[in-house]
Amino acid sequence: MVGICMAITSYKQGKKLYINQVKWLHTISWYMHSYITAMDSIAHLKQNERKNSWHHGEQDDLKNLICTR
């Protein structure tokens, strides 16, 4: 009888731990997803800035010329 009680208790605790772990993993994956999305958006904005700004492109060309020589 005691063995059955202990088995049920450890099962309940295990289930609780498992649920907490799943919640934790879910939270972390959500944060990672948000972070990656944000980085992606920033990269797109920077690309658009480069396309739109001719002056910036000119500076990049000068840097490339200096670096290659």
N, CA, C, O and CB atoms as a CASP TS submission, in Angstrom:
PFRMAT TS
TARGET T0000
AUTHOR 0000-0000-0000
METHOD Language model
MODEL 1
PARENT N/A
ATOM      1  N   MET     1       0.831  -1.203   0.000  1.00  0.00           N
ATOM      2  CA  MET     1       0.000   0.000   0.000  1.00  0.00           C
ATOM      3  C   MET     1       0.871   1.261   0.000  1.00  0.00           C
ATOM      4  O   MET     1       0.619   2.207  -0.746  1.00  0.00           O
ATOM      5  CB  MET     1      -0.943   0.001   1.221  1.00  0.00           C
ATOM      6  N   VAL     2       1.899   1.251   0.853  1.00  0.00           N
ATOM      7  CA  VAL     2       2.796   2.410   0.937  1.00  0.00           C
ATOM      8  C   VAL     2       3.507   2.608  -0.411  1.00  0.00           C
ATOM      9  O   VAL     2       3.690   3.732  -0.878  1.00  0.00           O
ATOM     10  CB  VAL     2       3.839   2.222   2.089  1.00  0.00           C
ATOM     11  N   GLY     3       3.893   1.501  -1.006  1.00  0.00           N
ATOM     12  CA  GLY     3       4.583   1.551  -2.313  1.00  0.00           C
ATOM     13  C   GLY     3       3.717   2.220  -3.366  1.00  0.00           C
ATOM     14  O   GLY     3       4.197   3.036  -4.153  1.00  0.00           O
ATOM     15  N   ILE     4       2.419   1.865  -3.376  1.00  0.00           N
ATOM     16  CA  ILE     4       1.478   2.440  -4.348  1.00  0.00           C
ATOM     17  C   ILE     4       1.361   3.952  -4.116  1.00  0.00           C
ATOM     18  O   ILE     4       1.384   4.734  -5.066  1.00  0.00           O
ATOM     19  CB  ILE     4       0.072   1.755  -4.236  1.00  0.00           C
ATOM     20  N   CYS     5       1.233   4.356  -2.836  1.00  0.00           N
ATOM     21  CA  CYS     5       1.129   5.774  -2.485  1.00  0.00           C
ATOM     22  C   CYS     5       2.351   6.546  -2.972  1.00  0.00           C
ATOM     23  O   CYS     5       2.239   7.626  -3.551  1.00  0.00           O
ATOM     24  CB  CYS     5       0.969   5.943  -0.964  1.00  0.00           C
ATOM     25  N   MET     6       3.536   5.952  -2.718  1.00  0.00           N
ATOM     26  CA  MET     6       4.776   6.617  -3.124  1.00  0.00           C
ATOM     27  C   MET     6       4.862   6.714  -4.643  1.00  0.00           C
ATOM     28  O   MET     6       5.320   7.721  -5.184  1.00  0.00           O
ATOM     29  CB  MET     6       5.998   5.865  -2.571  1.00  0.00           C
ATOM     30  N   ALA     7       4.423   5.671  -5.318  1.00  0.00           N
ATOM     31  CA  ALA     7       4.453   5.663  -6.783  1.00  0.00           C
ATOM     32  C   ALA     7       3.550   6.771  -7.326  1.00  0.00           C
ATOM     33  O   ALA     7       3.935   7.499  -8.241  1.00  0.00           O
ATOM     34  CB  ALA     7       4.010   4.277  -7.336  1.00  0.00           C
ATOM     35  N   ILE     8       2.349   6.895  -6.760  1.00  0.00           N
ATOM     36  CA  ILE     8       1.400   7.931  -7.195  1.00  0.00           C
ATOM     37  C   ILE     8       1.983   9.316  -6.922  1.00  0.00           C
ATOM     38  O   ILE     8       1.906  10.202  -7.773  1.00  0.00           O
ATOM     39  CB  ILE     8       0.029   7.767  -6.471  1.00  0.00           C
ATOM     40  N   THR     9       2.570   9.502  -5.728  1.00  0.00           N
ATOM     41  CA  THR     9       3.159  10.795  -5.362  1.00  0.00           C
ATOM     42  C   THR     9       4.293  11.156  -6.312  1.00  0.00           C
ATOM     43  O   THR     9       4.350  12.278  -6.814  1.00  0.00           O
ATOM     44  CB  THR     9       3.673  10.766  -3.910  1.00  0.00           C
ATOM     45  N   SER    10       5.194  10.212  -6.560  1.00  0.00           N
ATOM     46  CA  SER    10       6.335  10.516  -7.437  1.00  0.00           C
ATOM     47  C   SER    10       5.847  10.768  -8.870  1.00  0.00           C
ATOM     48  O   SER    10       6.425  11.579  -9.593  1.00  0.00           O
ATOM     49  CB  SER    10       7.372   9.351  -7.415  1.00  0.00           C
ATOM     50  N   TYR    11       4.779  10.066  -9.274  1.00  0.00           N
ATOM     51  CA  TYR    11       4.206  10.287 -10.609  1.00  0.00           C
ATOM     52  C   TYR    11       3.660  11.713 -10.714  1.00  0.00           C
ATOM     53  O   TYR    11       3.878  12.403 -11.710  1.00  0.00           O
ATOM     54  CB  TYR    11       3.080   9.251 -10.904  1.00  0.00           C
ATOM     55  N   LYS    12       2.946  12.142  -9.664  1.00  0.00           N
ATOM     56  CA  LYS    12       2.373  13.494  -9.655  1.00  0.00           C
ATOM     57  C   LYS    12       3.486  14.546  -9.687  1.00  0.00           C
ATOM     58  O   LYS    12       3.401  15.532 -10.420  1.00  0.00           O
ATOM     59  CB  LYS    12       1.478  13.698  -8.405  1.00  0.00           C
ATOM     60  N   GLN    13       4.539  14.319  -8.873  1.00  0.00           N
ATOM     61  CA  GLN    13       5.661  15.269  -8.839  1.00  0.00           C
ATOM     62  C   GLN    13       6.363  15.305 -10.194  1.00  0.00           C
ATOM     63  O   GLN    13       6.729  16.370 -10.692  1.00  0.00           O
ATOM     64  CB  GLN    13       6.669  14.890  -7.722  1.00  0.00           C
ATOM     65  N   GLY    14       6.542  14.137 -10.771  1.00  0.00           N
ATOM     66  CA  GLY    14       7.188  14.031 -12.081  1.00  0.00           C
ATOM     67  C   GLY    14       6.383  14.764 -13.133  1.00  0.00           C
ATOM     68  O   GLY    14       6.936  15.474 -13.973  1.00  0.00           O
ATOM     69  N   LYS    15       5.074  14.588 -13.080  1.00  0.00           N
ATOM     70  CA  LYS    15       4.187  15.252 -14.039  1.00  0.00           C
ATOM     71  C   LYS    15       4.288  16.766 -13.879  1.00  0.00           C
ATOM     72  O   LYS    15       4.324  17.504 -14.864  1.00  0.00           O
ATOM     73  CB  LYS    15       2.721  14.785 -13.848  1.00  0.00           C
ATOM     74  N   LYS    16       4.333  17.219 -12.623  1.00  0.00           N
ATOM     75  CA  LYS    16       4.446  18.650 -12.317  1.00  0.00           C
ATOM     76  C   LYS    16       5.756  19.193 -12.892  1.00  0.00           C
ATOM     77  O   LYS    16       5.770  20.236 -13.546  1.00  0.00           O
ATOM     78  CB  LYS    16       4.379  18.899 -10.776  1.00  0.00           C
ATOM     79  N   LEU    17       6.853  18.477 -12.643  1.00  0.00           N
ATOM     80  CA  LEU    17       8.162  18.888 -13.149  1.00  0.00           C
ATOM     81  C   LEU    17       8.153  18.933 -14.669  1.00  0.00           C
ATOM     82  O   LEU    17       8.678  19.865 -15.279  1.00  0.00           O
ATOM     83  CB  LEU    17       9.261  17.934 -12.651  1.00  0.00           C
ATOM     84  N   TYR    18       7.552  17.918 -15.270  1.00  0.00           N
ATOM     85  CA  TYR    18       7.494  17.835 -16.729  1.00  0.00           C
ATOM     86  C   TYR    18       6.724  19.026 -17.297  1.00  0.00           C
ATOM     87  O   TYR    18       7.157  19.649 -18.266  1.00  0.00           O
ATOM     88  CB  TYR    18       6.836  16.508 -17.173  1.00  0.00           C
ATOM     89  N   ILE    19       5.582  19.336 -16.687  1.00  0.00           N
ATOM     90  CA  ILE    19       4.757  20.461 -17.145  1.00  0.00           C
ATOM     91  C   ILE    19       5.539  21.763 -17.004  1.00  0.00           C
ATOM     92  O   ILE    19       5.522  22.598 -17.908  1.00  0.00           O
ATOM     93  CB  ILE    19       3.424  20.536 -16.344  1.00  0.00           C
ATOM     94  N   ASN    20       6.228  21.942 -15.868  1.00  0.00           N
ATOM     95  CA  ASN    20       7.033  23.147 -15.663  1.00  0.00           C
ATOM     96  C   ASN    20       8.142  23.255 -16.699  1.00  0.00           C
ATOM     97  O   ASN    20       8.432  24.336 -17.212  1.00  0.00           O
ATOM     98  CB  ASN    20       7.631  23.154 -14.259  1.00  0.00           C
ATOM     99  N   GLN    21       8.758  22.111 -16.997  1.00  0.00           N
ATOM    100  CA  GLN    21       9.831  22.084 -17.985  1.00  0.00           C
ATOM    101  C   GLN    21       9.289  22.471 -19.356  1.00  0.00           C
ATOM    102  O   GLN    21       9.924  23.241 -20.076  1.00  0.00           O
ATOM    103  CB  GLN    21      10.490  20.689 -18.038  1.00  0.00           C
ATOM    104  N   VAL    22       8.136  21.952 -19.719  1.00  0.00           N
ATOM    105  CA  VAL    22       7.526  22.258 -21.017  1.00  0.00           C
ATOM    106  C   VAL    22       7.192  23.746 -21.090  1.00  0.00           C
ATOM    107  O   VAL    22       7.435  24.392 -22.109  1.00  0.00           O
ATOM    108  CB  VAL    22       6.249  21.399 -21.245  1.00  0.00           C
ATOM    109  N   LYS    23       6.631  24.289 -20.004  1.00  0.00           N
ATOM    110  CA  LYS    23       6.309  25.720 -19.966  1.00  0.00           C
ATOM    111  C   LYS    23       7.579  26.541 -20.135  1.00  0.00           C
ATOM    112  O   LYS    23       7.597  27.526 -20.874  1.00  0.00           O
ATOM    113  CB  LYS    23       5.598  26.094 -18.640  1.00  0.00           C
ATOM    114  N   TRP    24       8.641  26.132 -19.448  1.00  0.00           N
ATOM    115  CA  TRP    24       9.921  26.821 -19.491  1.00  0.00           C
ATOM    116  C   TRP    24      10.485  26.795 -20.905  1.00  0.00           C
ATOM    117  O   TRP    24      10.921  27.823 -21.422  1.00  0.00           O
ATOM    118  CB  TRP    24      10.912  26.186 -18.506  1.00  0.00           C
ATOM    119  N   LEU    25      10.477  25.622 -21.529  1.00  0.00           N
ATOM    120  CA  LEU    25      10.982  25.478 -22.900  1.00  0.00           C
ATOM    121  C   LEU    25      10.153  26.320 -23.858  1.00  0.00           C
ATOM    122  O   LEU    25      10.690  26.951 -24.769  1.00  0.00           O
ATOM    123  CB  LEU    25      10.964  23.997 -23.339  1.00  0.00           C
ATOM    124  N   HIS    26       8.837  26.325 -23.646  1.00  0.00           N
ATOM    125  CA  HIS    26       7.937  27.085 -24.503  1.00  0.00           C
ATOM    126  C   HIS    26       8.259  28.576 -24.391  1.00  0.00           C
ATOM    127  O   HIS    26       8.299  29.287 -25.395  1.00  0.00           O
ATOM    128  CB  HIS    26       6.457  26.813 -24.124  1.00  0.00           C
ATOM    129  N   THR    27       8.488  29.038 -23.167  1.00  0.00           N
ATOM    130  CA  THR    27       8.811  30.452 -22.927  1.00  0.00           C
ATOM    131  C   THR    27      10.120  30.809 -23.608  1.00  0.00           C
ATOM    132  O   THR    27      10.218  31.843 -24.269  1.00  0.00           O
ATOM    133  CB  THR    27       8.897  30.750 -21.411  1.00  0.00           C
ATOM    134  N   ILE    28      11.128  29.956 -23.451  1.00  0.00           N
ATOM    135  CA  ILE    28      12.434  30.221 -24.056  1.00  0.00           C
ATOM    136  C   ILE    28      12.310  30.251 -25.579  1.00  0.00           C
ATOM    137  O   ILE    28      12.871  31.132 -26.229  1.00  0.00           O
ATOM    138  CB  ILE    28      13.467  29.153 -23.619  1.00  0.00           C
ATOM    139  N   SER    29      11.580  29.294 -26.146  1.00  0.00           N
ATOM    140  CA  SER    29      11.452  29.264 -27.602  1.00  0.00           C
ATOM    141  C   SER    29      10.702  30.499 -28.098  1.00  0.00           C
ATOM    142  O   SER    29      10.990  31.017 -29.177  1.00  0.00           O
ATOM    143  CB  SER    29      10.727  27.980 -28.056  1.00  0.00           C
ATOM    144  N   TRP    30       9.734  30.969 -27.298  1.00  0.00           N
ATOM    145  CA  TRP    30       8.992  32.171 -27.673  1.00  0.00           C
ATOM    146  C   TRP    30       9.926  33.384 -27.668  1.00  0.00           C
ATOM    147  O   TRP    30       9.882  34.212 -28.578  1.00  0.00           O
ATOM    148  CB  TRP    30       7.796  32.401 -26.711  1.00  0.00           C
ATOM    149  N   TYR    31      10.779  33.485 -26.629  1.00  0.00           N
ATOM    150  CA  TYR    31      11.738  34.590 -26.559  1.00  0.00           C
ATOM    151  C   TYR    31      12.713  34.540 -27.729  1.00  0.00           C
ATOM    152  O   TYR    31      13.015  35.566 -28.338  1.00  0.00           O
ATOM    153  CB  TYR    31      12.507  34.551 -25.230  1.00  0.00           C
ATOM    154  N   MET    32      13.205  33.343 -28.040  1.00  0.00           N
ATOM    155  CA  MET    32      14.137  33.185 -29.151  1.00  0.00           C
ATOM    156  C   MET    32      13.476  33.613 -30.455  1.00  0.00           C
ATOM    157  O   MET    32      14.079  34.315 -31.266  1.00  0.00           O
ATOM    158  CB  MET    32      14.627  31.727 -29.249  1.00  0.00           C
ATOM    159  N   HIS    33      12.236  33.184 -30.647  1.00  0.00           N
ATOM    160  CA  HIS    33      11.492  33.527 -31.861  1.00  0.00           C
ATOM    161  C   HIS    33      11.344  35.046 -31.972  1.00  0.00           C
ATOM    162  O   HIS    33      11.537  35.617 -33.045  1.00  0.00           O
ATOM    163  CB  HIS    33      10.097  32.844 -31.861  1.00  0.00           C
ATOM    164  N   SER    34      11.003  35.690 -30.860  1.00  0.00           N
ATOM    165  CA  SER    34      10.838  37.150 -30.847  1.00  0.00           C
ATOM    166  C   SER    34      12.162  37.836 -31.176  1.00  0.00           C
ATOM    167  O   SER    34      12.203  38.802 -31.939  1.00  0.00           O
ATOM    168  CB  SER    34      10.314  37.630 -29.469  1.00  0.00           C
ATOM    169  N   TYR    35      13.239  37.323 -30.590  1.00  0.00           N
ATOM    170  CA  TYR    35      14.567  37.902 -30.796  1.00  0.00           C
ATOM    171  C   TYR    35      14.973  37.794 -32.263  1.00  0.00           C
ATOM    172  O   TYR    35      15.451  38.759 -32.860  1.00  0.00           O
ATOM    173  CB  TYR    35      15.609  37.202 -29.900  1.00  0.00           C
ATOM    174  N   ILE    36      14.776  36.598 -32.839  1.00  0.00           N
ATOM    175  CA  ILE    36      15.142  36.365 -34.241  1.00  0.00           C
ATOM    176  C   ILE    36      14.311  37.262 -35.155  1.00  0.00           C
ATOM    177  O   ILE    36      14.836  37.831 -36.112  1.00  0.00           O
ATOM    178  CB  ILE    36      14.941  34.874 -34.622  1.00  0.00           C
ATOM    179  N   THR    37      13.016  37.388 -34.862  1.00  0.00           N
ATOM    180  CA  THR    37      12.139  38.246 -35.661  1.00  0.00           C
ATOM    181  C   THR    37      12.620  39.691 -35.597  1.00  0.00           C
ATOM    182  O   THR    37      12.664  40.385 -36.613  1.00  0.00           O
ATOM    183  CB  THR    37      10.675  38.142 -35.170  1.00  0.00           C
ATOM    184  N   ALA    38      12.979  40.139 -34.396  1.00  0.00           N
ATOM    185  CA  ALA    38      13.464  41.514 -34.220  1.00  0.00           C
ATOM    186  C   ALA    38      14.751  41.732 -35.009  1.00  0.00           C
ATOM    187  O   ALA    38      14.891  42.750 -35.687  1.00  0.00           O
ATOM    188  CB  ALA    38      13.698  41.822 -32.725  1.00  0.00           C
ATOM    189  N   MET    39      15.690  40.794 -34.930  1.00  0.00           N
ATOM    190  CA  MET    39      16.960  40.914 -35.651  1.00  0.00           C
ATOM    191  C   MET    39      16.715  40.958 -37.158  1.00  0.00           C
ATOM    192  O   MET    39      17.356  41.720 -37.882  1.00  0.00           O
ATOM    193  CB  MET    39      17.901  39.742 -35.296  1.00  0.00           C
ATOM    194  N   ASP    40      15.780  40.131 -37.615  1.00  0.00           N
ATOM    195  CA  ASP    40      15.403  40.081 -39.016  1.00  0.00           C
ATOM    196  C   ASP    40      14.874  41.437 -39.469  1.00  0.00           C
ATOM    197  O   ASP    40      15.251  41.940 -40.527  1.00  0.00           O
ATOM    198  CB  ASP    40      14.354  38.987 -39.254  1.00  0.00           C
ATOM    199  N   SER    41      13.998  42.022 -38.657  1.00  0.00           N
ATOM    200  CA  SER    41      13.408  43.330 -38.977  1.00  0.00           C
ATOM    201  C   SER    41      14.484  44.394 -39.053  1.00  0.00           C
ATOM    202  O   SER    41      14.480  45.229 -39.958  1.00  0.00           O
ATOM    203  CB  SER    41      12.351  43.725 -37.931  1.00  0.00           C
ATOM    204  N   ILE    42      15.418  44.365 -38.089  1.00  0.00           N
ATOM    205  CA  ILE    42      16.507  45.346 -38.061  1.00  0.00           C
ATOM    206  C   ILE    42      17.364  45.196 -39.321  1.00  0.00           C
ATOM    207  O   ILE    42      17.751  46.191 -39.935  1.00  0.00           O
ATOM    208  CB  ILE    42      17.379  45.172 -36.779  1.00  0.00           C
ATOM    209  N   ALA    43      17.655  43.965 -39.697  1.00  0.00           N
ATOM    210  CA  ALA    43      18.469  43.711 -40.893  1.00  0.00           C
ATOM    211  C   ALA    43      17.773  44.272 -42.135  1.00  0.00           C
ATOM    212  O   ALA    43      18.412  44.884 -42.991  1.00  0.00           O
ATOM    213  CB  ALA    43      18.732  42.188 -41.063  1.00  0.00           C
ATOM    214  N   HIS    44      16.464  44.059 -42.223  1.00  0.00           N
ATOM    215  CA  HIS    44      15.705  44.573 -43.366  1.00  0.00           C
ATOM    216  C   HIS    44      15.741  46.093 -43.400  1.00  0.00           C
ATOM    217  O   HIS    44      15.909  46.695 -44.460  1.00  0.00           O
ATOM    218  CB  HIS    44      14.252  44.083 -43.313  1.00  0.00           C
ATOM    219  N   LEU    45      15.583  46.706 -42.237  1.00  0.00           N
ATOM    220  CA  LEU    45      15.617  48.173 -42.160  1.00  0.00           C
ATOM    221  C   LEU    45      16.972  48.699 -42.619  1.00  0.00           C
ATOM    222  O   LEU    45      17.048  49.674 -43.366  1.00  0.00           O
ATOM    223  CB  LEU    45      15.320  48.652 -40.721  1.00  0.00           C
ATOM    224  N   LYS    46      18.038  48.046 -42.168  1.00  0.00           N
ATOM    225  CA  LYS    46      19.381  48.482 -42.543  1.00  0.00           C
ATOM    226  C   LYS    46      19.593  48.340 -44.049  1.00  0.00           C
ATOM    227  O   LYS    46      20.189  49.210 -44.685  1.00  0.00           O
ATOM    228  CB  LYS    46      20.443  47.673 -41.778  1.00  0.00           C
ATOM    229  N   GLN    47      19.095  47.226 -44.619  1.00  0.00           N
ATOM    230  CA  GLN    47      19.212  47.017 -46.067  1.00  0.00           C
ATOM    231  C   GLN    47      18.490  48.119 -46.822  1.00  0.00           C
ATOM    232  O   GLN    47      19.013  48.666 -47.792  1.00  0.00           O
ATOM    233  CB  GLN    47      18.648  45.641 -46.470  1.00  0.00           C
ATOM    234  N   ASN    48      17.281  48.443 -46.371  1.00  0.00           N
ATOM    235  CA  ASN    48      16.501  49.492 -47.016  1.00  0.00           C
ATOM    236  C   ASN    48      17.193  50.837 -46.913  1.00  0.00           C
ATOM    237  O   ASN    48      17.182  51.619 -47.863  1.00  0.00           O
ATOM    238  CB  ASN    48      15.115  49.574 -46.403  1.00  0.00           C
ATOM    239  N   GLU    49      17.801  51.113 -45.756  1.00  0.00           N
ATOM    240  CA  GLU    49      18.536  52.369 -45.569  1.00  0.00           C
ATOM    241  C   GLU    49      19.656  52.463 -46.588  1.00  0.00           C
ATOM    242  O   GLU    49      19.867  53.515 -47.191  1.00  0.00           O
ATOM    243  CB  GLU    49      19.103  52.473 -44.132  1.00  0.00           C
ATOM    244  N   ARG    50      20.379  51.361 -46.782  1.00  0.00           N
ATOM    245  CA  ARG    50      21.499  51.344 -47.723  1.00  0.00           C
ATOM    246  C   ARG    50      21.016  51.595 -49.142  1.00  0.00           C
ATOM    247  O   ARG    50      21.631  52.345 -49.901  1.00  0.00           O
ATOM    248  CB  ARG    50      22.245  50.007 -47.649  1.00  0.00           C
ATOM    249  N   LYS    51      19.887  50.945 -49.494  1.00  0.00           N
ATOM    250  CA  LYS    51      19.343  51.114 -50.853  1.00  0.00           C
ATOM    251  C   LYS    51      18.910  52.557 -51.079  1.00  0.00           C
ATOM    252  O   LYS    51      19.153  53.131 -52.140  1.00  0.00           O
ATOM    253  CB  LYS    51      18.148  50.158 -51.087  1.00  0.00           C
ATOM    254  N   ASN    52      18.264  53.136 -50.069  1.00  0.00           N
ATOM    255  CA  ASN    52      17.702  54.477 -50.218  1.00  0.00           C
ATOM    256  C   ASN    52      18.750  55.572 -50.148  1.00  0.00           C
ATOM    257  O   ASN    52      18.568  56.640 -50.733  1.00  0.00           O
ATOM    258  CB  ASN    52      16.668  54.716 -49.163  1.00  0.00           C
ATOM    259  N   SER    53      19.846  55.322 -49.440  1.00  0.00           N
ATOM    260  CA  SER    53      20.805  56.407 -49.233  1.00  0.00           C
ATOM    261  C   SER    53      21.995  56.234 -50.175  1.00  0.00           C
ATOM    262  O   SER    53      22.811  55.327 -50.009  1.00  0.00           O
ATOM    263  CB  SER    53      21.281  56.446 -47.758  1.00  0.00           C
ATOM    264  N   TRP    54      22.076  57.104 -51.148  1.00  0.00           N
ATOM    265  CA  TRP    54      23.124  57.049 -52.162  1.00  0.00           C
ATOM    266  C   TRP    54      24.474  57.411 -51.538  1.00  0.00           C
ATOM    267  O   TRP    54      25.507  56.824 -51.861  1.00  0.00           O
ATOM    268  CB  TRP    54      22.795  58.002 -53.340  1.00  0.00           C
ATOM    269  N   HIS    55      24.435  58.389 -50.639  1.00  0.00           N
ATOM    270  CA  HIS    55      25.652  58.861 -49.970  1.00  0.00           C
ATOM    271  C   HIS    55      26.316  57.720 -49.202  1.00  0.00           C
ATOM    272  O   HIS    55      27.537  57.565 -49.220  1.00  0.00           O
ATOM    273  CB  HIS    55      25.328  60.031 -49.013  1.00  0.00           C
ATOM    274  N   HIS    56      25.484  56.927 -48.530  1.00  0.00           N
ATOM    275  CA  HIS    56      25.990  55.805 -47.745  1.00  0.00           C
ATOM    276  C   HIS    56      26.691  54.811 -48.669  1.00  0.00           C
ATOM    277  O   HIS    56      27.752  54.283 -48.336  1.00  0.00           O
ATOM    278  CB  HIS    56      24.840  55.111 -46.964  1.00  0.00           C
ATOM    279  N   GLY    57      26.096  54.566 -49.818  1.00  0.00           N
ATOM    280  CA  GLY    57      26.680  53.650 -50.805  1.00  0.00           C
ATOM    281  C   GLY    57      28.025  54.150 -51.276  1.00  0.00           C
ATOM    282  O   GLY    57      28.954  53.368 -51.479  1.00  0.00           O
ATOM    283  N   GLU    58      28.127  55.465 -51.449  1.00  0.00           N
ATOM    284  CA  GLU    58      29.374  56.076 -51.893  1.00  0.00           C
ATOM    285  C   GLU    58      30.476  55.839 -50.853  1.00  0.00           C
ATOM    286  O   GLU    58      31.613  55.520 -51.200  1.00  0.00           O
ATOM    287  CB  GLU    58      29.176  57.593 -52.143  1.00  0.00           C
ATOM    288  N   GLN    59      30.127  55.998 -49.600  1.00  0.00           N
ATOM    289  CA  GLN    59      31.098  55.764 -48.515  1.00  0.00           C
ATOM    290  C   GLN    59      31.565  54.308 -48.529  1.00  0.00           C
ATOM    291  O   GLN    59      32.753  54.034 -48.355  1.00  0.00           O
ATOM    292  CB  GLN    59      30.475  56.115 -47.131  1.00  0.00           C
ATOM    293  N   ASP    60      30.627  53.368 -48.737  1.00  0.00           N
ATOM    294  CA  ASP    60      30.988  51.942 -48.786  1.00  0.00           C
ATOM    295  C   ASP    60      31.978  51.687 -49.923  1.00  0.00           C
ATOM    296  O   ASP    60      32.939  50.935 -49.758  1.00  0.00           O
ATOM    297  CB  ASP    60      29.721  51.057 -48.967  1.00  0.00           C
ATOM    298  N   ASP    61      31.739  52.322 -51.090  1.00  0.00           N
ATOM    299  CA  ASP    61      32.632  52.142 -52.230  1.00  0.00           C
ATOM    300  C   ASP    61      34.033  52.656 -51.907  1.00  0.00           C
ATOM    301  O   ASP    61      35.031  52.030 -52.264  1.00  0.00           O
ATOM    302  CB  ASP    61      32.075  52.860 -53.465  1.00  0.00           C
ATOM    303  N   LEU    62      34.096  53.801 -51.229  1.00  0.00           N
ATOM    304  CA  LEU    62      35.395  54.357 -50.846  1.00  0.00           C
ATOM    305  C   LEU    62      36.130  53.412 -49.901  1.00  0.00           C
ATOM    306  O   LEU    62      37.328  53.174 -50.054  1.00  0.00           O
ATOM    307  CB  LEU    62      35.219  55.735 -50.185  1.00  0.00           C
ATOM    308  N   LYS    63      35.391  52.869 -48.911  1.00  0.00           N
ATOM    309  CA  LYS    63      35.995  51.920 -47.957  1.00  0.00           C
ATOM    310  C   LYS    63      36.549  50.713 -48.704  1.00  0.00           C
ATOM    311  O   LYS    63      37.656  50.256 -48.420  1.00  0.00           O
ATOM    312  CB  LYS    63      34.955  51.463 -46.891  1.00  0.00           C
ATOM    313  N   ASN    64      35.772  50.195 -49.666  1.00  0.00           N
ATOM    314  CA  ASN    64      36.204  49.016 -50.427  1.00  0.00           C
ATOM    315  C   ASN    64      37.463  49.319 -51.226  1.00  0.00           C
ATOM    316  O   ASN    64      38.373  48.494 -51.291  1.00  0.00           O
ATOM    317  CB  ASN    64      35.086  48.539 -51.368  1.00  0.00           C
ATOM    318  N   LEU    65      37.517  50.498 -51.832  1.00  0.00           N
ATOM    319  CA  LEU    65      38.700  50.881 -52.608  1.00  0.00           C
ATOM    320  C   LEU    65      39.933  50.943 -51.712  1.00  0.00           C
ATOM    321  O   LEU    65      41.001  50.446 -52.069  1.00  0.00           O
ATOM    322  CB  LEU    65      38.478  52.241 -53.300  1.00  0.00           C
ATOM    323  N   ILE    66      39.768  51.565 -50.536  1.00  0.00           N
ATOM    324  CA  ILE    66      40.883  51.711 -49.596  1.00  0.00           C
ATOM    325  C   ILE    66      41.333  50.338 -49.094  1.00  0.00           C
ATOM    326  O   ILE    66      42.529  50.069 -48.993  1.00  0.00           O
ATOM    327  CB  ILE    66      40.480  52.615 -48.403  1.00  0.00           C
ATOM    328  N   CYS    67      40.363  49.472 -48.781  1.00  0.00           N
ATOM    329  CA  CYS    67      40.682  48.149 -48.222  1.00  0.00           C
ATOM    330  C   CYS    67      41.359  47.258 -49.252  1.00  0.00           C
ATOM    331  O   CYS    67      42.221  46.457 -48.891  1.00  0.00           O
ATOM    332  CB  CYS    67      39.414  47.467 -47.704  1.00  0.00           C
ATOM    333  N   THR    68      40.991  47.377 -50.535  1.00  0.00           N
ATOM    334  CA  THR    68      41.540  46.467 -51.548  1.00  0.00           C
ATOM    335  C   THR    68      42.956  46.865 -51.953  1.00  0.00           C
ATOM    336  O   THR    68      43.709  46.033 -52.460  1.00  0.00           O
ATOM    337  CB  THR    68      40.636  46.441 -52.781  1.00  0.00           C
ATOM    338  N   ARG    69      43.327  48.129 -51.736  1.00  0.00           N
ATOM    339  CA  ARG    69      44.686  48.567 -52.133  1.00  0.00           C
ATOM    340  C   ARG    69      45.708  48.284 -51.060  1.00  0.00           C
ATOM    341  O   ARG    69      46.888  48.589 -51.236  1.00  0.00           O
ATOM    342  CB  ARG    69      44.696  50.054 -52.453  1.00  0.00           C
TER
END
